[in-house]
Amino acid sequence: MSVPVDLAQLACLVRVLGPESLLATVTDDGRPHIVSVDAHWVDGTIVCGGGRRTRANATTTPSVTLIWPTIHDGAYRLIVDGSAAVDDAAERVTVTPTFAVLHRISTAPDTGPSCLPIE
């Protein structure tokens, strides 16, 4: 089950979930490249670190995805698609969210923290 997340609620979710997330980019030959990052909400964007390969991928293909692997007793995962801007000097990737969804494991309860768009 997927629950769309209003982008206006995303700041709350990112703060509640904490920084531990995954950043998915695409290599030049189309393979996924996924790394662990600390992601933080900053002025309507999500800012995270990024190594050389991650930054190169995001420069070439700025469509990226951030994933918070587990929230609320493992029932939900937050998935955020966005457009990346790379700052090589700061070794940082800034993601402007374009879409967000909570994906629930089919066997998990459908309740969550108060800022989740579920009851």
Backbone torsions as a table, in degrees:
resi	resn	phi	psi	omega
1	MET	NA	134.8	177.9
2	SER	-117.5	138.2	178.7
3	VAL	-121.0	113.1	177.4
4	PRO	-60.2	144.4	179.3
5	VAL	-110.4	125.2	174.3
6	ASP	-64.6	130.3	-177.2
7	LEU	-59.6	-23.0	176.4
8	ALA	-67.1	-24.3	178.3
9	GLN	-89.3	-8.9	-172.3
10	LEU	-63.7	-38.2	179.3
11	ALA	-57.0	-45.0	178.8
12	CYS	-60.2	-47.4	-178.2
13	LEU	-62.5	-45.0	-178.9
14	VAL	-61.8	-40.2	179.0
15	ARG	-68.8	-41.0	-179.8
16	VAL	-66.0	-40.7	-175.3
17	LEU	-75.5	-24.0	-178.3
18	GLY	87.0	175.8	-170.1
19	PRO	-80.8	-17.9	-173.6
20	GLU	-68.7	109.2	-178.1
21	SER	-147.2	179.8	177.9
22	LEU	-120.4	141.6	176.6
23	LEU	-115.8	123.4	-180.0
24	ALA	-107.5	125.2	173.8
25	THR	-123.1	178.6	-179.5
26	VAL	-123.4	133.8	178.9
27	THR	-75.9	170.4	179.5
28	ASP	-58.2	-30.3	-179.4
29	ASP	-97.2	16.2	171.9
30	GLY	87.0	4.9	179.0
31	ARG	-84.7	146.6	176.3
32	PRO	-71.6	146.7	176.0
33	HIS	-130.6	114.5	-174.1
34	ILE	-121.3	129.7	-179.7
35	VAL	-132.8	153.6	173.3
36	SER	-79.2	136.5	178.6
37	VAL	-140.8	161.6	167.8
38	ASP	-99.2	115.5	-175.6
39	ALA	-111.3	135.1	-177.0
40	HIS	-131.8	142.1	177.0
41	TRP	-78.6	123.1	179.5
42	VAL	-139.4	109.8	173.9
43	ASP	49.9	50.8	175.9
44	GLY	81.5	7.0	177.8
45	THR	-129.8	170.1	175.2
46	ILE	-115.3	120.2	-176.0
47	VAL	-109.0	132.8	179.0
48	CYS	-146.5	164.7	175.2
49	GLY	-74.6	170.1	176.6
50	GLY	-166.0	130.3	178.3
51	GLY	-73.7	179.7	-177.0
52	ARG	-55.9	-48.2	-178.1
53	ARG	-66.6	-43.7	179.5
54	THR	-60.8	-45.5	-179.6
55	ARG	-65.4	-39.9	178.2
56	ALA	-63.2	-43.8	178.8
57	ASN	-61.1	-46.1	-177.1
58	ALA	-68.5	-27.4	175.7
59	THR	-69.7	-44.5	-179.2
60	THR	-72.0	-44.2	-179.6
61	THR	-129.5	95.3	-173.7
62	PRO	-74.7	-5.9	175.0
63	SER	-76.3	116.1	-176.6
64	VAL	-130.9	169.3	177.3
65	THR	-134.8	135.0	172.4
66	LEU	-108.4	141.3	-178.5
67	ILE	-133.4	127.6	169.9
68	TRP	-97.8	110.9	-167.1
69	PRO	-60.6	-35.1	-178.1
70	THR	-155.7	133.3	175.7
71	ILE	-139.7	159.9	178.3
72	HIS	48.2	74.6	177.9
73	ASP	56.4	30.5	177.1
74	GLY	78.9	4.2	-175.1
75	ALA	-75.8	-35.1	-172.7
76	TYR	-123.4	153.9	171.1
77	ARG	-126.1	134.8	174.5
78	LEU	-93.1	128.3	179.1
79	ILE	-122.5	124.0	-177.5
80	VAL	-124.5	119.8	173.0
81	ASP	-92.7	149.0	178.9
82	GLY	-167.3	-179.4	179.3
83	SER	-109.0	127.3	-173.9
84	ALA	-96.6	143.5	168.6
85	ALA	-121.6	134.6	-173.7
86	VAL	-107.9	135.3	173.4
87	ASP	-118.6	94.5	-177.2
88	ASP	-63.5	-38.0	-178.3
89	ALA	-60.9	-39.0	179.9
90	ALA	-92.4	-0.9	-176.7
91	GLU	51.2	52.7	-173.9
92	ARG	-137.4	150.0	174.7
93	VAL	-121.0	129.8	177.3
94	THR	-112.1	124.7	-176.2
95	VAL	-109.8	123.8	172.3
96	THR	-92.6	112.8	-176.3
97	PRO	-64.1	138.8	175.4
98	THR	-118.3	-21.7	-178.7
99	PHE	-160.3	142.8	176.9
100	ALA	-143.1	145.8	-179.7
101	VAL	-147.6	145.5	169.1
102	LEU	-98.1	126.8	179.1
103	HIS	-110.8	123.8	-177.2
104	ARG	-102.2	136.3	172.0
105	ILE	-64.6	136.7	-172.3
106	SER	-59.4	-25.3	-178.0
107	THR	-96.0	1.7	-175.8
108	ALA	-90.5	155.0	176.8
109	PRO	-67.1	152.3	-177.5
110	ASP	-102.6	51.5	174.4
111	THR	-127.4	160.5	-178.7
112	GLY	-164.7	-176.6	179.0
113	PRO	-57.2	159.2	-171.5
114	SER	-61.4	-27.0	-179.3
115	CYS	-88.0	-0.5	173.9
116	LEU	-77.0	145.5	-179.4
117	PRO	-79.5	39.8	179.1
118	ILE	-137.5	160.1	178.4
119	GLU	-106.1	NA	NA
